[in-house]
Amino acid sequence: MAKRMIAFLLCALGVLLIVAFAMGAASTGGSASAKHGEAAAALAPAAYTLEGCWAYFAAGPCYDIYRDGAGNYWICLTCGNTTKPGPSQCKKITLQQLNRGYWCS
């Protein structure tokens, strides 16, 4: 009897979790294409400013470092080779990581 009660309670808990998850997913709203557009806009701020060339190690190689309009830093291609800074050619890098590396002249 106790085993059946435990099994029933576990099943009921599972169903409740599934329903709660479905309700949470439904409350986010919006279409997938609208969400994709918002994400792309968040990843591609309007302006990137070249901060300089930077290297992980003193011996190089050096990479272009850009800062976006939101203040995020981006590490891009080797110095002078980044044509369109953004998520397609760059990846985010933190200020802490930059402080551990070397700025190239």
WOJO-V97290 format. One line per field, one symbol per residue. ss: DSSP state (@ for helix, = for strand, . for the rest). phi: phi as a letter, one per 40 degrees, with the letter a starting at -180 (. if undefined). psi: psi as a letter, one per 30 degrees, with the letter a starting at -180 (. if undefined). A space follows every 50 residues. Layout:
ss = ???
phi = ???
psi = ???
This chain:
ss = .@@@@@@@@@@@@@@@@@@@@@@@@@@....@@@@@@@@@@@@....=== =====.......======....======............===.@@@@@@ .==..
phi = .cccccccccccccccccccccccccccggcccccccccccccbccbbbc cibabcbdcgccbcbbbcccgccbbbcddgbccbcidcbbbcbccccccc bbccc
psi = eeeeeeeeeeeeeeeeeeeeeeeeeffellleeeeeeeeeeefilekkkk faklkelffalklkklklffgkkkkbllkffjeikafffllkkleeeeff akkl.
